[in-house]
């Protein structure tokens, strides 16, 4: 009797297992049909449904299935077997797709109406181009994280026909047309040092529906990575060379490689315009947040649309149009430029390239501004059908300045959040006006939750977060009543007040080998290379003070792990736990620590308002005591220090303590001195050099006394000899 029961249970379990497996594979194949193959990128070629069903049965979950099938979807796996749906008993989801039979007759490399959007003539050119031997297509060895982050060929795989030996192909008209849409192509470029920026750039471009892009590979290493990750790309280096002449490392602003890259940038514009295509040329540190191509289509009168370093909008709130050319006269920024193909545009780009070739030190952006605004009059010389498009280059070129609130630079986006002030949709952000080189750019994108990090960035470490107990609280009316020197002093005192909690958190992170989650910090002064005006960058009068500090305004990312100390700070940005990419299980793995003089050993409490477990600890714990008392909580991903100022009592390891202190002193913000007062007026011709009249002496003495009285009283008059905030810290 017992044996019969066991046999019945075994049969029942087997039935449940078979049914679960069938439902899972059915769901996975249905997922592919509905979400992957039925997208615009999958309508242009046949699909091996037998391979799809086989992959579904072999996958443990939907994520594994999508990853496995991405090679087929990107054209990187050989398709064999039948080219149509198997019977419904083998693939229940297949008959639901009416296009399946028609798809079998579409050859690789051609484009349907829902594909690239190129013209019929251009499609014929692509179809007639020599096909690459499929057996020669051998993708390079990219990492799985690279493939996942870049999206694995979701922007169409026609370009893969041009890949040979897993390397980015040379540019050609058929290659460009294979990705073009509405006769337009988007182009960016990078070397291997910016591969993570490229993955972020591609992610956001696809996220907003942009598929008509190519990424220039400036060295062989990034070329192989992009092919492996399914990123449409082309080689900017010659066959037999490893790079385009600028190397694969970070480029120093203003250096020889920097200027060479500028010439290559203009050459790209010349090249793609020479193919008869409209071109959006965009730097890899410009993140596309909206359908920019749709926006550009609103201004067919413009030959060129370009971003600007203007720090204030010339428009009324809610106005999404181009900036007013008579008021937006700051330098145009060539990090994002849209060229509409015409003989006028081609001629301008030719003259631009000729100008910087004639002078190797001529910065490409300066040359662009000089040529585009040559002979311009933004009031009278404007396009007759669009007053916001001015006629530049001696009246031969129609130019529009993109709105700085929607097409933002680093200051208008991160510091001012001008898109909020102007109540407009952000279309793009360029990582300008920031500190800390590429590390600073990455951190700003992470603070804005825009950088596309791999999952292990969120799960691969444990963290110390901290609560700020003391923060500055002055209102703008109170703050602006001070003179510039007093405003600057309040800003730095406010930073010191907030950082009182950060320094012990760094010490705890050092002792316990954790990463610091930098808290959000309030800034009462901006950071800039020249003198500020009431703590604002000149021209940035829409800056709201106080504002959320970008970390590089206070703690330079380079200073976190440079050679100044053997101890290097690992950190995460202030928005780390708010980022949807951070798994919920990480956010819930949280314990709060209070320092309390009333306890001598850990006391646990459950406090709902604190998110769960709270542990009271003795104050001023030494390194050894921290390791001992906190060991039972090592499995928690987040240690939150409620009152960090009284948490840490000292190091047992003196060497570690010295190195941590070196790092803290290296990071500590230092208020720069006020600039020296201006020299006295030059002697006039009637007063011999070295002779000062009694009237002059009396005037100088009177002026000095007035300045001293204003400073001691905290006067509100403009202090023209103070307010210099060239940097929070400049020591290296």
TIDOTOR-832040 format. One line per field, with one value per residue (C-alpha): x, y, z; residue in one letter; residue number from 1. Coordinates in steps of 0.1 Angstrom, whole numbers. Example, Ala and Ser with C-alpha at 12.3 -4.5 7.8 and 13.67 -1.06 7.14 Angstrom:
2
u = 123,137
v = -45,-11
w = 78,71
residuo = A,S
num = 1,2
END
This chain:
732
u = 0,28,46,15,13,49,44,14,33,62,38,22,56,67,35,40,76,66,38,60,87,62,46,80,92,59,62,97,90,59,81,105,76,59,89,119,110,79,99,108,144,132,108,135,148,138,138,148,118,132,163,141,121,153,168,136,137,174,170,164,145,135,167,189,166,168,206,209,187,204,232,206,188,220,230,260,249,244,207,200,169,135,129,93,73,72,38,17,23,60,58,23,30,42,9,0,25,10,44,62,56,64,96,110,113,132,169,196,208,176,153,115,93,96,134,161,139,164,151,143,173,196,181,190,225,229,214,237,268,292,282,307,314,294,321,345,323,339,329,356,356,335,325,290,285,295,270,243,249,251,219,232,222,188,192,192,219,222,255,270,273,303,322,353,372,353,366,349,345,359,333,315,283,266,275,262,230,224,217,204,168,151,184,200,226,238,276,297,332,355,386,388,392,356,340,318,306,298,277,258,254,241,217,200,199,180,159,145,139,170,185,202,236,272,300,335,362,393,414,412,403,371,363,363,343,316,313,310,283,263,270,269,304,331,369,386,420,439,441,472,472,459,445,437,467,452,458,434,440,423,429,442,423,443,471,484,461,431,437,442,409,393,405,392,358,355,367,338,314,330,329,292,280,300,277,247,234,221,243,240,276,277,304,304,298,266,237,205,174,148,140,164,158,121,131,156,128,109,135,139,152,185,216,232,217,242,243,257,277,251,243,209,179,167,132,101,93,76,91,108,120,155,173,170,201,204,206,223,257,279,302,284,295,302,296,263,258,232,241,214,230,234,261,262,268,295,313,312,327,354,364,363,387,410,411,424,447,464,470,474,468,435,408,381,353,369,373,336,324,347,335,298,295,316,297,266,239,215,189,187,204,180,161,130,108,123,136,154,178,205,225,262,294,288,252,259,248,216,224,202,212,195,177,201,175,166,200,220,256,270,261,226,217,234,238,209,185,174,150,130,132,121,95,108,116,154,166,204,230,267,292,308,315,327,358,376,381,364,359,340,318,310,301,278,260,257,243,217,211,220,252,246,267,267,247,278,283,252,257,294,303,290,285,286,260,258,232,240,231,242,234,235,200,203,177,188,176,197,227,226,226,262,291,310,337,311,290,320,329,294,296,328,317,285,306,328,296,282,316,319,298,316,351,342,322,354,373,347,347,385,384,357,367,334,325,312,279,285,256,238,256,242,262,258,284,292,326,342,375,369,354,319,290,271,283,270,290,288,258,242,217,190,210,190,210,214,217,226,264,278,304,332,325,334,352,372,368,404,414,396,422,452,488,484,478,481,445,420,384,358,326,291,271,245,216,229,201,175,185,160,190,200,181,155,172,203,182,164,197,199,209,210,237,232,261,248,266,240,251,283,275,253,216,192,158,133,122,97,105,142,134,138,168,185,216,227,265,289,304,339,346,381,391,392,359,342,354,343,309,298,309,274,261,286,260,240,248,241,254,238,255,229,253,287,304,306,310,347,373,406,428,447,467,487,499,463,453,480,471,434,441,463,434,410,433,438,400,391,378,400,386,409,421,404,423,447,431,436,467,463,456,486,502,489,513,512,525,560,565,571,556,522,503,487,453,461,473,441,419,437,434,397,390,408,389,356,365,374,342,321,338,335,298,291,280,260,278,295,330,349,381,368,347,373,364,387,384,374,408,437,465,478
v = 0,24,15,24,58,65,55,78,107,101,101,133,150,140,154,187,189,182,207,234,228,230,262,277,269,280,313,319,313,335,362,361,364,392,413,404,391,412,444,466,452,417,420,422,387,351,333,298,289,254,270,293,264,245,275,279,243,246,278,278,311,340,359,330,324,360,360,327,338,373,357,345,378,397,375,361,325,302,295,260,238,250,287,289,281,245,229,243,211,220,258,268,305,304,305,338,356,363,375,343,328,361,365,333,350,381,378,391,426,440,464,463,493,489,486,512,538,544,553,526,536,534,500,488,500,481,449,452,456,427,403,392,355,343,318,347,365,356,379,389,378,403,397,387,420,439,421,426,464,472,454,427,439,452,480,456,433,443,460,427,416,439,425,404,385,400,435,468,472,502,528,526,540,506,503,537,531,498,518,551,561,589,595,604,587,594,590,590,576,565,547,518,540,552,518,521,555,539,512,539,560,530,520,554,558,526,534,564,546,557,529,547,551,540,542,549,526,546,515,478,468,487,476,440,447,466,438,412,433,439,477,490,503,512,514,548,531,519,481,468,496,493,528,560,579,591,559,539,558,589,620,651,683,705,680,669,638,660,683,654,640,673,670,635,647,672,646,624,652,656,619,613,644,632,602,625,618,641,637,640,641,637,631,599,618,633,612,612,614,620,616,643,634,643,677,685,678,708,732,723,758,751,738,732,729,730,732,761,769,795,793,808,803,832,817,819,788,762,773,743,763,773,800,836,842,879,869,835,847,824,800,773,738,713,683,678,691,682,688,688,677,705,720,749,725,706,738,750,718,718,753,744,715,736,762,738,720,753,758,726,746,760,744,729,746,780,776,766,796,820,807,803,838,854,884,876,899,880,907,914,885,857,831,846,817,811,841,818,806,831,834,829,823,856,848,814,791,788,780,774,773,744,753,750,738,708,702,708,711,699,731,737,700,689,722,744,716,742,718,720,758,761,733,715,680,672,658,655,662,668,662,696,722,694,684,651,643,611,599,630,625,589,600,628,604,580,607,614,576,577,556,520,500,462,444,437,475,473,438,432,451,461,497,523,551,580,605,642,655,691,709,746,761,797,809,826,860,855,842,869,897,889,902,878,869,862,841,820,816,804,779,763,763,745,719,714,709,683,665,660,629,618,615,589,570,568,555,528,519,516,493,471,470,486,512,546,559,596,615,643,676,711,738,775,785,773,761,777,788,825,850,843,868,862,827,821,815,846,844,815,838,810,789,782,784,762,734,697,696,674,653,667,702,689,656,653,617,617,625,594,570,589,582,608,579,541,540,544,552,530,549,550,581,597,583,547,533,553,539,514,493,487,454,456,429,451,480,459,444,473,478,512,519,544,555,557,566,546,512,492,464,461,464,454,470,467,502,504,541,532,504,475,465,492,485,507,507,523,556,561,525,516,497,464,470,479,447,426,442,446,411,396,421,416,399,432,451,485,498,531,553,575,597,591,619,599,565,561,563,555,531,501,498,531,527,523,553,575,566,571,605,614,606,627,657,653,654,681,712,743,778,796,830,860,874,902,936,954,976,1014,1034,1041,1075,1102,1122,1152,1131,1118,1082,1075,1108,1106,1137,1142,1140,1106,1093,1106,1090,1056,1058,1066,1038,1013,1024,1020,985,975,989,971,938,941,949,922,949,940,961,941,931,932,920,889,859,840,803,788,754,738,723,724,705,675
w = 0,9,-24,-44,-26,-34,-70,-73,-58,-82,-112,-100,-95,-129,-144,-126,-138,-174,-174,-158,-184,-212,-199,-194,-229,-243,-224,-236,-272,-269,-253,-283,-308,-291,-277,-298,-333,-337,-332,-361,-360,-366,-395,-421,-421,-417,-384,-375,-353,-347,-332,-311,-297,-290,-271,-251,-240,-230,-210,-173,-173,-196,-191,-202,-232,-244,-239,-258,-287,-290,-311,-336,-335,-341,-370,-352,-352,-382,-390,-400,-404,-415,-421,-409,-378,-368,-362,-333,-312,-313,-309,-297,-301,-337,-357,-340,-362,-397,-411,-404,-439,-456,-437,-451,-485,-473,-480,-456,-463,-478,-460,-456,-451,-414,-415,-418,-436,-463,-498,-523,-544,-514,-505,-540,-536,-504,-519,-549,-527,-525,-498,-472,-470,-440,-430,-425,-400,-367,-338,-314,-278,-259,-223,-214,-195,-226,-247,-221,-216,-253,-261,-285,-320,-312,-338,-367,-380,-417,-409,-397,-434,-436,-406,-413,-387,-358,-364,-371,-409,-429,-436,-469,-484,-483,-446,-438,-458,-439,-408,-422,-416,-435,-452,-419,-397,-362,-356,-325,-319,-291,-282,-258,-227,-233,-240,-209,-222,-256,-239,-220,-252,-271,-243,-242,-280,-283,-252,-270,-303,-322,-343,-372,-356,-362,-337,-349,-335,-329,-320,-327,-292,-290,-326,-315,-284,-304,-330,-302,-284,-316,-317,-354,-359,-384,-382,-379,-380,-411,-418,-401,-374,-339,-335,-354,-342,-309,-290,-268,-235,-221,-240,-222,-231,-253,-260,-294,-295,-285,-315,-338,-327,-335,-371,-373,-360,-389,-413,-402,-410,-444,-450,-442,-459,-489,-490,-494,-459,-432,-401,-364,-351,-314,-288,-268,-236,-249,-237,-259,-237,-264,-301,-312,-349,-345,-330,-358,-383,-369,-384,-421,-427,-408,-425,-391,-356,-328,-290,-270,-238,-230,-192,-193,-215,-238,-239,-218,-196,-217,-250,-266,-296,-307,-287,-298,-319,-309,-272,-273,-282,-261,-279,-298,-285,-312,-290,-307,-343,-368,-405,-431,-464,-490,-511,-486,-457,-475,-485,-449,-435,-461,-451,-414,-420,-441,-413,-386,-410,-416,-379,-358,-325,-338,-316,-338,-317,-319,-357,-360,-341,-360,-394,-386,-371,-398,-411,-391,-378,-355,-358,-395,-411,-402,-423,-438,-428,-393,-373,-348,-376,-383,-416,-408,-428,-446,-453,-469,-440,-420,-383,-353,-317,-298,-266,-236,-212,-235,-251,-219,-210,-176,-158,-171,-165,-133,-114,-126,-137,-162,-178,-146,-144,-181,-178,-210,-218,-218,-251,-245,-218,-226,-198,-198,-170,-146,-128,-123,-160,-172,-136,-129,-160,-150,-115,-127,-151,-122,-99,-126,-128,-165,-165,-176,-152,-151,-124,-103,-98,-75,-61,-60,-28,7,17,44,42,65,77,79,113,107,74,65,63,51,25,-7,7,38,18,-9,17,24,3,-19,6,33,9,0,37,45,16,29,65,53,35,66,87,63,59,97,92,60,74,101,75,54,84,91,54,56,87,73,36,24,-1,9,-3,-6,9,-10,-1,-3,-21,-14,-40,-75,-87,-116,-131,-127,-102,-92,-90,-58,-57,-93,-124,-145,-168,-149,-131,-132,-108,-77,-44,-25,-50,-48,-52,-79,-60,-81,-67,-32,-34,-66,-80,-90,-54,-41,-54,-67,-54,-25,-1,-1,10,-18,-13,-30,-33,-48,-58,-36,-58,-57,-36,-55,-89,-103,-115,-79,-69,-42,-22,-19,-7,18,32,56,92,111,137,165,188,223,255,275,262,266,241,210,217,189,183,156,145,116,109,105,80,104,125,146,167,195,199,224,213,199,189,181,150,168,186,153,137,167,174,138,127,133,108,80,58,55,23,38,71,78,104,121,141,126,144,176,160,154,182,166,147,162,129,130,94,81,103,88,52,58,73,44,21,41,42,4,-1,24,7,12,7,-18,-8,-23,-53,-47,-49,-83,-86,-81,-113,-135,-130,-154,-175,-152,-122,-124,-117,-80,-69,-51,-42,-8,-25,-39,-5,12,-15,-11,27,25,0,22,53,34,23,58,72,46,53,91,87,62,37,7,-19,-47,-35,-68,-53,-38,-46,-66,-64,-89,-73,-41,-39,-63,-44,-63
residuo = X,X,X,X,X,X,X,X,X,X,X,X,X,X,X,X,X,X,X,X,X,X,X,X,X,X,X,X,X,X,X,X,X,X,X,X,X,X,X,X,X,X,X,X,X,X,X,X,X,X,X,X,X,X,X,X,X,X,X,X,X,X,X,X,X,X,X,X,X,X,X,X,X,X,X,X,X,X,X,X,X,X,X,X,X,X,X,X,X,X,X,X,X,X,X,X,X,X,X,X,X,X,X,X,X,X,X,X,X,X,X,X,X,X,X,X,X,X,X,X,X,X,X,X,X,X,X,X,X,X,X,X,X,X,X,X,X,X,X,X,X,X,X,X,X,X,X,X,X,X,X,X,X,X,X,X,X,X,X,X,X,X,X,X,X,X,X,X,X,X,X,X,X,X,X,X,X,X,X,X,X,X,X,X,X,X,X,X,X,X,X,X,X,X,X,X,X,X,X,X,X,X,X,X,X,X,X,X,X,X,X,X,X,X,X,X,X,X,X,X,X,X,X,X,X,X,X,X,X,X,X,X,X,X,X,X,X,X,X,X,X,X,X,X,X,X,X,X,X,X,X,X,X,X,X,X,X,X,X,X,X,X,X,X,X,X,X,X,X,X,X,X,X,X,X,X,X,X,X,X,X,X,X,X,X,X,X,X,X,X,X,X,X,X,X,X,X,X,X,X,X,X,X,X,X,X,X,X,X,X,X,X,X,X,X,X,X,X,X,X,X,X,X,X,X,X,X,X,X,X,X,X,X,X,X,X,X,X,X,X,X,X,X,X,X,X,X,X,X,X,X,X,X,X,X,X,X,X,X,X,X,X,X,X,X,X,X,X,X,X,X,X,X,X,X,X,X,X,X,X,X,X,X,X,X,X,X,X,X,X,X,X,X,X,X,X,X,X,X,X,X,X,X,X,X,X,X,X,X,X,X,X,X,X,X,X,X,X,X,X,X,X,X,X,X,X,X,X,X,X,X,X,X,X,X,X,X,X,X,X,X,X,X,X,X,X,X,X,X,X,X,X,X,X,X,X,X,X,X,X,X,X,X,X,X,X,X,X,X,X,X,X,X,X,X,X,X,X,X,X,X,X,X,X,X,X,X,X,X,X,X,X,X,X,X,X,X,X,X,X,X,X,X,X,X,X,X,X,X,X,X,X,X,X,X,X,X,X,X,X,X,X,X,X,X,X,X,X,X,X,X,X,X,X,X,X,X,X,X,X,X,X,X,X,X,X,X,X,X,X,X,X,X,X,X,X,X,X,X,X,X,X,X,X,X,X,X,X,X,X,X,X,X,X,X,X,X,X,X,X,X,X,X,X,X,X,X,X,X,X,X,X,X,X,X,X,X,X,X,X,X,X,X,X,X,X,X,X,X,X,X,X,X,X,X,X,X,X,X,X,X,X,X,X,X,X,X,X,X,X,X,X,X,X,X,X,X,X,X,X,X,X,X,X,X,X,X,X,X,X,X,X,X,X,X,X,X,X,X,X,X,X,X,X,X,X,X,X,X,X,X,X,X,X,X,X,X,X,X,X,X,X,X,X,X,X,X,X,X,X,X,X,X,X,X,X,X,X,X,X,X,X,X,X,X,X,X,X,X,X,X,X,X,X,X,X,X,X,X,X,X,X,X,X,X,X,X,X,X,X,X,X
num = 1,2,3,4,5,6,7,8,9,10,11,12,13,14,15,16,17,18,19,20,21,22,23,24,25,26,27,28,29,30,31,32,33,34,35,36,37,38,39,40,41,42,43,44,45,46,47,48,49,50,51,52,53,54,55,56,57,58,59,60,61,62,63,64,65,66,67,68,69,70,71,72,73,74,75,76,77,78,79,80,81,82,83,84,85,86,87,88,89,90,91,92,93,94,95,96,97,98,99,100,101,102,103,104,105,106,107,108,109,110,111,112,113,114,115,116,117,118,119,120,121,122,123,124,125,126,127,128,129,130,131,132,133,134,135,136,137,138,139,140,141,142,143,144,145,146,147,148,149,150,151,152,153,154,155,156,157,158,159,160,161,162,163,164,165,166,167,168,169,170,171,172,173,174,175,176,177,178,179,180,181,182,183,184,185,186,187,188,189,190,191,192,193,194,195,196,197,198,199,200,201,202,203,204,205,206,207,208,209,210,211,212,213,214,215,216,217,218,219,220,221,222,223,224,225,226,227,228,229,230,231,232,233,234,235,236,237,238,239,240,241,242,243,244,245,246,247,248,249,250,251,252,253,254,255,256,257,258,259,260,261,262,263,264,265,266,267,268,269,270,271,272,273,274,275,276,277,278,279,280,281,282,283,284,285,286,287,288,289,290,291,292,293,294,295,296,297,298,299,300,301,302,303,304,305,306,307,308,309,310,311,312,313,314,315,316,317,318,319,320,321,322,323,324,325,326,327,328,329,330,331,332,333,334,335,336,337,338,339,340,341,342,343,344,345,346,347,348,349,350,351,352,353,354,355,356,357,358,359,360,361,362,363,364,365,366,367,368,369,370,371,372,373,374,375,376,377,378,379,380,381,382,383,384,385,386,387,388,389,390,391,392,393,394,395,396,397,398,399,400,401,402,403,404,405,406,407,408,409,410,411,412,413,414,415,416,417,418,419,420,421,422,423,424,425,426,427,428,429,430,431,432,433,434,435,436,437,438,439,440,441,442,443,444,445,446,447,448,449,450,451,452,453,454,455,456,457,458,459,460,461,462,463,464,465,466,467,468,469,470,471,472,473,474,475,476,477,478,479,480,481,482,483,484,485,486,487,488,489,490,491,492,493,494,495,496,497,498,499,500,501,502,503,504,505,506,507,508,509,510,511,512,513,514,515,516,517,518,519,520,521,522,523,524,525,526,527,528,529,530,531,532,533,534,535,536,537,538,539,540,541,542,543,544,545,546,547,548,549,550,551,552,553,554,555,556,557,558,559,560,561,562,563,564,565,566,567,568,569,570,571,572,573,574,575,576,577,578,579,580,581,582,583,584,585,586,587,588,589,590,591,592,593,594,595,596,597,598,599,600,601,602,603,604,605,606,607,608,609,610,611,612,613,614,615,616,617,618,619,620,621,622,623,624,625,626,627,628,629,630,631,632,633,634,635,636,637,638,639,640,641,642,643,644,645,646,647,648,649,650,651,652,653,654,655,656,657,658,659,660,661,662,663,664,665,666,667,668,669,670,671,672,673,674,675,676,677,678,679,680,681,682,683,684,685,686,687,688,689,690,691,692,693,694,695,696,697,698,699,700,701,702,703,704,705,706,707,708,709,710,711,712,713,714,715,716,717,718,719,720,721,722,723,724,725,726,727,728,729,730,731,732
END
